[in-house]
Amino acid sequence: MNDTRFESCIKCTVCTTVCPVSGVNPQYPGPKQAGPDGERLRLKDGALYDEALKYCINCKRCEVACPSDVKIGDIIQRARARYSTQKPTLRDAILSHTDLMGTVSTPFAPLVNAATSLKPVRKLAGCHPENRPPSQSAEIFSGDVSRLVQIRGGGTGAV
C-alpha cells in the first residue's frame, strides 16, 4: 500500500491542532492543507507547489494524531522533494526520510552515535556546533510497554 495515500483523510483538522509550527507561523498553512489537501491540488497541477511546505519540521506529530492513519509528514516531504525548485541538500534528503533512517541506523547504533559525535561530521551535516543529534538506540520497541519499563528500570513493569 502506498504510504502517502491521502484519500482516507476525513478533514478533522486534528493534525493541525497538534502541529507545533502552524500555531506560531502564519505562513505555514498547517499539515492538513499542506499535506492531503495540497496533494489533491498538486496532482492536478504541480505548479501549485507552495513554498510554505518548507516550514514543516517533519516531527510527525500530525501522523501520530491522525485517526485515519494518513502519513501526512511523508506526503509533505515527498511534495517538497518532487515539486521544489531547489534540489534538496544531502542533509535534507537524509533527514526527510526519518522512517528509513531509523530502520537503517538501528542495527548500527553504536557506529552512528560515534560518527555523529565527531565535530567534522556534525559540521558536514549542517548541525549547529553546540547541538548534538539524538542518540540512536540498538533496541527495537516490540510493543510490550511493561518489558520496556523493566528494562529502563522504571519499577515493576505495571503500567
C-alpha positions as CSV (number, residue, x, y, z in Angstrom):
1,M,0.0,0.0,0.0
2,N,1.2,3.5,-0.8
3,D,2.4,5.2,2.4
4,T,1.4,8.6,1.0
5,R,-2.2,7.8,0.4
6,F,-4.4,10.8,1.3
7,E,-7.9,9.6,0.3
8,S,-8.7,8.4,3.8
9,C,-8.2,11.9,5.3
10,I,-11.6,12.9,7.0
11,K,-10.6,16.6,7.2
12,C,-11.0,16.6,11.0
13,T,-8.0,19.0,11.5
14,V,-6.7,17.1,14.5
15,C,-3.3,17.2,12.7
16,T,-3.3,21.0,12.7
17,T,-4.1,21.2,16.4
18,V,-1.0,19.2,17.3
19,C,1.3,20.9,14.8
20,P,4.0,22.9,16.7
21,V,4.5,25.1,13.6
22,S,1.0,26.1,12.5
23,G,0.2,27.8,15.8
24,V,3.3,30.0,15.7
25,N,3.9,30.6,12.0
26,P,1.1,32.2,10.0
27,Q,3.0,31.5,6.7
28,Y,2.5,27.7,7.3
29,P,-1.0,26.6,6.3
30,G,-0.9,23.6,8.6
31,P,-0.4,19.9,7.9
32,K,-4.0,19.2,6.6
33,Q,-3.7,22.0,3.9
34,A,-0.1,21.3,3.1
35,G,-0.5,17.5,3.1
36,P,-3.7,15.8,2.0
37,D,-5.5,18.9,0.7
38,G,-2.4,20.2,-1.0
39,E,-1.6,16.9,-2.6
40,R,-5.0,16.9,-4.2
41,L,-4.2,20.2,-5.9
42,R,-0.6,19.2,-6.7
43,L,-1.8,16.1,-8.6
44,K,-3.9,18.3,-10.8
45,D,-1.1,20.8,-11.4
46,G,2.4,20.6,-10.0
47,A,2.8,24.3,-10.4
48,L,0.5,24.7,-7.4
49,Y,3.5,23.8,-5.2
50,D,3.6,26.1,-2.1
51,E,7.0,27.2,-0.8
52,A,5.3,27.2,2.7
53,L,5.9,23.5,2.8
54,K,9.5,24.2,3.8
55,Y,8.2,25.2,7.3
56,C,7.2,21.6,8.1
57,I,9.8,20.3,10.6
58,N,8.8,16.7,10.0
59,C,8.1,16.0,13.6
60,K,5.3,13.6,12.6
61,R,3.0,14.7,15.4
62,C,0.3,15.0,12.8
63,E,0.8,11.4,11.8
64,V,0.5,10.2,15.4
65,A,-2.6,12.2,16.0
66,C,-4.4,11.3,12.7
67,P,-7.3,9.0,13.3
68,S,-7.2,7.8,9.7
69,D,-3.5,6.9,9.8
70,V,-2.7,9.3,6.9
71,K,1.1,9.7,6.6
72,I,0.9,13.5,6.5
73,G,4.5,14.2,7.1
74,D,5.6,11.8,4.4
75,I,3.2,13.5,1.9
76,I,4.7,16.9,2.7
77,Q,8.3,15.7,2.5
78,R,7.6,13.9,-0.8
79,A,6.0,17.0,-2.2
80,R,8.9,19.1,-1.2
81,A,11.3,16.7,-2.9
82,R,9.1,16.4,-6.0
83,Y,8.0,19.9,-6.7
84,S,10.5,22.2,-5.1
85,T,12.5,24.4,-7.4
86,Q,15.6,23.8,-5.3
87,K,17.4,20.5,-5.1
88,P,17.5,19.2,-1.5
89,T,20.9,19.0,0.1
90,L,22.2,15.6,1.2
91,R,21.4,16.6,4.8
92,D,17.8,17.4,3.9
93,A,17.4,14.3,1.9
94,I,18.6,12.2,4.8
95,L,16.5,14.0,7.4
96,S,13.3,13.9,5.3
97,H,13.3,10.0,5.3
98,T,13.0,9.5,9.1
99,D,11.4,6.1,8.9
100,L,14.1,4.8,6.6
101,M,17.0,6.3,8.5
102,G,15.6,4.9,11.8
103,T,15.4,1.4,10.2
104,V,18.9,1.6,8.7
105,S,20.6,3.1,11.7
106,T,19.2,0.8,14.4
107,P,21.5,-2.1,13.7
108,F,24.5,0.2,13.5
109,A,23.5,2.4,16.5
110,P,27.0,2.5,18.2
111,L,28.7,3.3,14.9
112,V,26.1,6.0,14.1
113,N,26.5,7.5,17.6
114,A,30.3,7.5,17.3
115,A,30.2,9.2,13.9
116,T,27.7,11.9,14.8
117,S,29.7,12.7,17.9
118,L,32.6,13.9,15.7
119,K,32.6,17.7,15.0
120,P,33.6,17.3,11.3
121,V,30.6,15.0,10.7
122,R,28.2,17.3,12.5
123,K,29.6,20.3,10.5
124,L,29.2,18.4,7.3
125,A,25.6,17.5,8.2
126,G,24.8,21.2,8.9
127,C,24.2,20.8,12.6
128,H,24.7,23.7,15.0
129,P,28.1,23.3,16.7
130,E,26.6,23.2,20.2
131,N,23.7,20.8,19.2
132,R,24.3,17.1,19.0
133,P,21.9,14.9,17.1
134,P,19.9,12.5,19.2
135,S,21.5,9.2,20.1
136,Q,20.4,6.1,18.2
137,S,19.3,3.0,20.0
138,A,20.0,-0.6,19.0
139,E,16.9,-1.6,21.0
140,I,13.8,-2.2,19.0
141,F,10.4,-1.4,20.6
142,S,8.2,-4.5,20.2
143,G,5.1,-3.0,21.7
144,D,5.4,-4.6,25.2
145,V,5.5,-1.5,27.4
146,S,5.8,-3.4,30.6
147,R,9.0,-5.0,29.3
148,L,10.4,-1.6,28.3
149,V,9.6,-0.1,31.7
150,Q,11.5,-3.0,33.4
151,I,14.5,-2.6,31.0
152,R,14.7,1.1,31.7
153,G,14.5,0.5,35.5
154,G,11.1,2.0,35.9
155,G,9.7,-0.4,38.5
156,T,7.7,-3.5,38.4
157,G,6.6,-3.2,34.9
158,A,2.9,-2.4,35.8
159,V,1.6,0.3,33.5
